[in-house]
Amino acid sequence: MTHPVIDRVTRRIAERSERSRLTYLERIRTAALRGPARARLGCANLAHGFAACTPADKLDLRGTAKPAVAVVTSYNDMLSAHQPYETYPARLKEAVRGAGGVAMVAGGVPAMCDGITQGRPGMELSLFSRDLIAMSTAVALSHDMFDATLLLGVCDKIVPGLLIGALSFGHLPALFVPAGPMPSGLPNKAKGRARQLFAEGRIGRGEMLEAESKSYHSPGTCTFYGTANSNQVLMEVMGLHLPGATFVNPGTELRDALTDAAGRRIVELTREYTPVGEVVDERAVVNAVVALLATGGSTNHTLHLIAVADAAGIELTWDDFAELSKVVPLLTRMYPNGHADVNHFHAAGGMAVLIGELLDAGLIHEDVRTVAGTGLHHYRQEPRLKGGEVVWTERIEGGADPDVLRPVRDPFSPDGGIHMLNGNLGRAVSKVSAVKPEHLMIEAPAKVFDDQAELLAAFEAGELDGRDFVAVIRFQGPQANGMPELHKLTPPLAVLLDRGQRVAIVTDGRMSGASGKVPAAIHVSPEAAAGGALALVRDGDPIRLDSAAGTLELAVPASELAERTPAGIPSGPEKLIGTGRELFAAFRRTVGPAERGAGIFSSNGGA
């Protein structure tokens, strides 16, 4: 029996989206009815399409009896999460061929790392890379050669971008092939402590770099529970991964067997016909939101899930997140919401236990289409090796570590850890799963900054010592500068919090995986650059941030605010540095607000 709130929110989304969803489904069903596009290509077109193939593959691609599978990859060997993909195409081609199909690498998509660009000008390209990846995916699939898609991506903007692009070809089956997390390195508690010591100047760069290098040390995703690993959880609970594929480490026999299985399964999906546009429906979207809340996942997905849903003709809102958060309990503790990492979560039962708990409690929909078959019950199973092949077996026992993964009857928190805020400063997102209850409400004077570097300089100069304040970091929204993540703010403000000061962050920028114990109102919408009230705030203005009550208020009379002149977007020589920012000017001019996903595409892909 589905929980009444889950059912009500799902029905409301479906009713709200009725027209746009119908338009989308009509579009992809019309495309499907026309049959394999390859059969309609002219002789010169088709010859171009298979010119580099083997003679056997050329023969197979002349007709339509054997499906052609597009591999769209985010491989590069600078980023640890994507380095394992170097060997995937050859492996997948062999698996697809063995299952009766032909696979080709249709294209690559860019993959950048917020962990590298944090605090740098490159971070201003980060969020926009999601929509660029979507466009790159569409370009890869535009050749009309393919019957299905294998999507190779893991990290922050890459997975949402790949999915948005695949949904533009929603009549094709699509399956994500993950690479898995690196093995555990330096414990997260020790890493967090080192970062605070460095912020205080008590250890040097050499010691800090050594600590970070022990944390991020090998191929695979970073092991903390930020956007990359939240992506993986959401893809599995949406039925776009093979069951249990999410957190198996790279370079293991099981990882290789799962990759082979993905190649075989995508061929089967062309015969069973399970198009990605039908898999991603209102129920799958709600399941994703619930999984995000139940795991205390990345706040970036309050943007990405809205954009993904929109690509499938579904209108998801922050209000839906807020209502679901009230009834979805927090079932996991992973850094930064705890000290464990995703490997500990996986060892404690991982996705099979999490999905089983949510299913039994009626908190997610079971009656959905997935790449494993109809019904989410397939994802209660765990992959195991048998004779070198992967088989799936039902997990009998529950979670093995109650400090990491708990049942619904005994959660870490009765709600989902992400709250929505409203008030005269706008609407905002607040991640509360790692914030102590006594810090959920703060009323203090504003300290206004137009750039995170200004706050860091004030901290280093001792200007923030001994006072309570709400740090307002504005002009960090998508129109202003691409909405960078403000990773570097958490360690210094955490130092002040530990000293007994009451501090908080209010920003139209992002925090994501950096969100931790410092109370924060992020993604403030409308942003300062779009006429939001943040542009009116002055030093000393009283601000009340109450994450428990869901309010964000500037305690200044409306009459006084009406007389103020809004601050303008700051300019400086750093904006002139040739780091690619100028190439994204059109994106900044056309981007939508944070509460609508901060995307550059119109509703339903402009169809």
Secondary structure, 3 states (H helix, E strand, C coil): CCCHHHHHHHHHHHHHCHHHHHHHHHHHHHHHHCCCHHHHCCHHHHHHHHCCCCHHHHHHHHCCCCCEEEEEECCCCCCCCCHHHHHHHHHHHHHHHHCCCEEEEEEECCCCCHHHHCCCHHHHHHHHHHHHHHHHHHHHHCCCCCCEEEEECCCCCHHHHHHHHHHHCCCCCEEECCCCECCCCCCHHHHHHHHHHHHCCCCCHHHHHHHHHHHCCCCCECCCCCHHHHHHHHHHHCCCCCCCCCCCCCCCHHHHHHHHHHHHHHHHHHHHCCCHHHHCCHHHHHHHHHHHHHHCCCCCHHHHHHHHHHHCCCCCCHHHHHHHHCCCCECECCCCCCCCCHHHHHHCCHHHHHHHHHHHCCCCCCCCEECCEECHHHHHEEEEEECCEEEEEECCCCCCCCCCECCCCCCCECCCCEEEEEECCEEEEEECCCCCHHHCEEEEEEEEECCHHHHHHHHHCCCCCCCCEEEEECCCCHHHHCCCECHHHHHHHHHHHHCCCCEEEEECCECHHHCCCCCEEEEEECCHHHCCHHHHCCCCCEEEEECCCCEEEECCCHHHHHHCCCCCCCCCHHHHCCCCHHHHHHHHHHCCCHHHCCCCCCHHHHC
